[in-house]
Amino acid sequence: MISTRARRALAAGGFLLLAAGLGAANAPMEASDDREFQEARGLFWSGQYDQAEPLLKTYLLKHPSHSPSRAFLQMIQQARARNPSKIGETRKRLEGILLEEVKFDGADWETVLDFFKEKANPSSNGKDADPHVNFINLVPPSLKANVTLNLRKVSLLTAIRYACEMADLRYHVDSWAVIIAMPERTSAK
């Protein structure tokens, strides 16, 4: 039985993240420590589906009961089934929103993200923008990133890029959202 929260997430287009969350919850502990799986997962979250897919398939051959790999492969197929041109539309929309000034002086990440959400989705006569650009924040709340920016006459996409650089974060424009996450770190053996 699907909870009300899950139904709302599915209706809002969050089916990809919901599936990943459900799949990751069932992952064996050793899988999260496995470098092959970490690399494939990192490629997936950075939107590099063509590179992630063969790694996930290879991992699944070695670990046939690994449900997170199956979930990620399913999400790749779902992402491809969606209209890929919408990614370009979302990117074009973010590039088309021109900001006169973007000024933050040591602002926390949540404040910066709220600013981007407001600028990407201005309400008109009390109605939300259509189509709505979601922002998926995969940054842990414990991260204390302070952003200092002083930009003039830039696109919203440019402001997002600079803010992510300042906070040492990565962003990816998808067909329905801007996904912001921690950068994948490579660990030395």
N, C-alpha and C positions, 0 to 999 in steps of 0.2 A: 504494500500500500504506500502510495506517495504522499508525503506530508504536504500541507498547504504551502509551506515555504518552498518546497521543491517544485510544486506546480507553478508557483509564481515565477521562480527562476527559469523554469522551462518556457513559460509564456513570454518572458522578457528576453529570450534569446540566450539565456545563460546555460543552455543545455550542455555546451562544451565544458564549461568549468564545473558544472554539477557532475558530469560523467567523470571528469578527472579526479574530483574530490572523492567520489565513491570508489573509483578504482584505486586511488592512492591509499585510501583507508584500509584496503584489503591487501596491501603490498607486504610481502615478507620483509622482515627487518633487514636481512642481508641485501636485498635488492636496492634499498636506498643508499647503501654504502658501495654498491657495485659501480665502478667507473664507467663501464659500457652503458649502463642504464642512465647514469647521471648525465653522460654526454648526450645521449639521445633525448632525454627529457629537456636538457638545456637548449638543444637545437629546436625542439618543438616549441617551447615557450618563447623563443626568439623569432618564431614564425618561419623557420627554415625547414619546412615540411619535407621537401625533396631530400634533404640530407638526413633528417631524423628517421624517415620511413625505413630505409634499408637497415639502419642500425637497430631499430625496434624489431624488425622481422628477424634479423640474425639473433638478437637476444631471445626472442620468442622461440626460435628453434632450439636454443640451448636450455631454455626454461619454459617448457610448454604450458605450465599452469600459472604463469605470471600474469595476473589479471590487469595490472597497470599498463603493461605493454600493449595488451589487447585494447584497453580503453584509449590509449594514445593513438593507436592505429585507426580505431573507429573515429576518433575526433578528426584525424587527418582526412579521412574519407568524407566526413560531414563538412569539413571546411572546403574541400574541393567541390562538393556538391552545391554549396552555396555559390552564388554568382561572384566569381573572382573580380569582376569589374567593379563591384561595390567597394573593394579595397581602394581602388583608384578614386572612386567617388568620395569616399571618406577622406582620403588624403587631400584631394582637390578642395573639399569643403574646408578643411583645416588650414590649407594654404590660402584660401580666399578670405578668411577672417583676418582683417588687418587690425592690429592693436596700435593705438597711438603711443601708449607708454606701458611698459611692464617694469614695475619697480618693487623689489623685495630687498629688505635689509636684514639678513639673518632669519628669514621666515622659516617656520617648520614646514615639513613636506605636506601635511594635511591642508595648511593654508594655501599653499601654492596649487595643490590639486583642486581645491574648491574654486579657486580663481579660474583655472582652465575649464572646469565643468560649466561654470557660469558663462564664460565667454563662448564656449562651443555650443551651448544650448540656451540662447537668450529666450526668455518668455515674452510673448506678445499678447496683450489683452488677457493675461492670466493663463494662457495656454503654453504648453511646452513646445519647443521647436520640433519640427517634423521634417526629415527624419532625425531622431535623437542620436547623438554620439555618446556612447557609454565610455566610462573610464574604469578600467579594471585595475585596482591597486593591489599588486601582489607583494608589496613591501611590508615587512613585519612592523607592527606598531612600535616595537622596541627601537627601531632605527631612529636615531636622532640626527637627521640630515637637515642642516640649515642652508638655505638658499639665499644668495645675494645676487641680484640681477638689476641692471639698469639699461633697459633696451627701449629704443624708440622706433616707431613705424616698422614693425616686423609682423610677419604672419604668426598666427597662433601655433602652427606647426614648428616654426623656428623657435618660438618661446619655449615650447615643450622640449625641444631638443637641447637648448641651452640649460634649462632648469634640470633636466636629467643629467647632463654632463656635470653640473655643479654639485649635484647630490650623489654622483657616482652610481647612477641608475641607468637601466636600459628601457627603451620604449619600442613598441611595435604597433603599427597601424593595421588593424584587421578590418574586415568588411562591416563590422558592427560596433567596434570599440577601439580605444587606444589602451593597450595593455602595458602596464609599467611594472617592472620587476627588478630584482637585484641582478647584477651581472653575474654570469657564471664564472666561477673562479677555478683555475686549474691548480691542483695541489701537487707538490713535488713528492716523489717517492723517497 
